[in-house]
Amino acid sequence: MIAETNVAGLALIVVGVVLIVLTIAVAALRHRARGTRAEVPGTMRPGPSDQALETPLLYKLQGWGVVLVTFFVLWFPVMWLIEPSTNLKQEDALRTDSIARGALAVEPYSEENGLGVGCVRCHGSELTGGVINTVDAAGKPTLAYPPNLTTICGGPNTGHQAIFTIDDIFQVISEGRGAMPSWSIRFAGALTDQQINDLVLYLVDMSSKNVPFEQNVCLNKEASDAALKANVEAGSPVNPRDP
């Protein structure tokens, strides 16, 4: 889309430059042609007759007015009708590109994959969960078990106790949780909001293929509300960082 926009912009610039050059060339030729013969100054020439002003010129102006009004009367409704579908196509294209970037981000960084973050190092090569060495609050070595990300939209139903909405995924990646560090540059991490959003969209897209819509807390508000209600009734904090 960006490439298409750049091409369109360059085309408009080229057309504009060509029009300017043609205008200058026409003006120069007319000036040269006028210089070959004696002419009466424009201010001293007789003006158009009343008949020429009141009939042909008037009809011409009225005709162009009708044409322009007709054009806008037709153009505005057409644009109003096609604009929603155009916006939807653009949104789908942006989402598809974002998911593709997210798929690259979960892989390790390499010369070929400059977008790699390396989620697979902790969550497993298939993002189905892993085991890592870490330290507990007392500084003693222990093991941590990063969760299965392929069912993250299952919320508490699939063991993701802190995930109740799609915003929770963004928050956990941004701020970190447990052995997982914060990744947002706002919390001393390395990723921008756009990069984290790419990851979130990819995880949601992947998880939605494994989690039924009825249980999908990322896309189904009813499932999200039910998970939050059950969490509150159980006396658990809604946010894992709450006391």
GIMOFEN-V752209 format. One line per field, one symbol per residue. ss: DSSP state (H for helix, E for strand, - for the rest). psi: psi as a letter, one per 40 degrees, with the letter a starting at -180 (. if undefined). burial: b if it has 24 or more other C-alpha atoms within 12 Angstrom, else e. Layout:
# GIMOFEN-V752209
ss = ???
psi = ???
burial = ???
This chain:
# GIMOFEN-V752209
ss = -HHHHHHHHHHHHHHHHHHHHHHHHHHHHHHHHH-------HHH-----HHHHHHHHHHHHHHHHHHHHHHHHHHHHHHHHHHHHHHHHHHHHHHHHHHHHHHHH--------------HHHH--------EEEE-----EEEE----HHHHHHHHHH-------HHHHHHHHHH-E--E---EHHH---E-HHHHHHHHHHHHHHHH----HHH-----HHHHHHHHHHHHH----------
psi = ddddddddddddddddddddddddddddddddddeeihihideeiiiiiddddecddddddddddddddddddddddddddedddddddddddddddddddddddeiihiddgeehdfdeddeidefeiahihaiadeeihiiighiheefdeeaddfegdeheidddddddddeihbehiieieeffaeiidddddddddddddddeeehiddeheddhdddddddddddddeeiidheei.
burial = eeeeeeeeeeeeeeeeeeeeeeeeeeeeeeeeeeeeeeeeeeeeeeeeeeeeeeeeeeeeeeeeeeeeeeeeeeeeeeeeeeeeeeeeeeeeeeeeebbbbbbbbbbeeeeeeebbbbbbbbbeeebbbeeeeeeeeeeeeeeeebbbbbbbbbbbbbebbbbbbbebbbbbbbbbbebbeebbeeeeeebeebbbbbbbbbbbbbbbeebeeebbbbbbeebbeebbeebeeeeeebeeeee
